[in-house]
C-alpha cells in the first residue's frame, strides 16, 4: 500500500543483523544485536566525539576495550558459541549483544 511504513518496533527492526562491524554513534551500538559464526572477528568503530568502551556484561567476559576515542577501533575474534552481552563502561545505558553460532 503506498505510503505505508513498517513501525520501528517490528520484528524485522529488532532481529539480529548478520555482519562483522559495529558502529558506535549517537551514544549507541549499531547494530544493537549482531549474529555471527564462530571464528568471526568483529570490529567496533567509534564515530562519536565522546570516548566509549566495549565491555562484557558480568564478570569474566572476553570484551574489554580501552576507551575508544573518535575514529578508534577495537577488534575481537569470537571462538565460542554463545550470546555475548556488552555495554560501554563510560555510558552504561549503551548496551548490545553478539550472538555467535556454529
N, C-alpha and C positions, 0 to 999 in steps of 0.2 A: 504494500500500500504506500503510495507516495507520501513523503513527509513523516513516516513512522520511524521512530528511533528505538533502539534497544536500550532499556534502562541500564545504568551503570552497575546496578546490583544483580544483573542477570548472571546465571551460572557461567556463561562464557566469559564474563568480565572478571570472575574470581578464580577461574580454572588455572592450574599451574601453566606457566609458559615454558616451552622447550627451548633451550639455548645454552649459552655458556658465559653470558655477560650480564652484569647488574650495574645499573647507573644509579648513583646517589645524587638526587636533585630535589630541590624544594623540600628538604628535610624528610625524604622518603627513599626507600629502596625500590627500584623499578627494574624488573617486576618484583612484586612482593612475594610471589610464590614461583619458584623455578623448579623444573623437573629435568633431571639429567641421568645419564648412565654412569655406573661405576667406572672410575678411571678418567673422568672428565675434569679438566681444570677450569674453574670459574674465575673470572676476573671482575673485580669491583672497581669502578672508576668514580672518583668524587668530582661532580660537576657543580657543587655548591661553593660559596665563598667561605663558609664555615668548615672547620675540620670535623671529620666523622671517623668512627671506627667500625669494624666488622668483628663482633664479639659473640661467641657462642652463649646461648642462654643456659643457665645451670652451670654446675661445676664439671670440669673435665672435658668440655667440648673442644674441638680442634681449631675453631676460628678465633684468632687473637691478633688482629692487626694493630699496628701502631696508629696514632692519629693520622688520618689521610688529609693532607692539605689539598687545595684546589688543583685538579689535574692528576693527583697521585693515584696509584693503583695498588691493589692487593690481590694476590692470586693464591688459590688453594686447590689442590687436586684431591678429590673425594675418592677414597679407596674402599669404603664400606657402605653397604646398602643401609638406608635409614632416612629419617626425616630430621634435618638439622635446622633448629630454630635459632635465630641470631638477632642481635639488636646493636644499636650504636650506644656505647657506654657513656658518651658525652650527652646524648639526647635519647634517653631510654624509651621514649614513646615511639621511636623508629624501630619497627620490627619486621621480620621477613622469615621465609623458610626456603630451604633447598631440599627437595625430595630426590633421593638417589635410588635408582632401580638397577637390577642386574641386566 
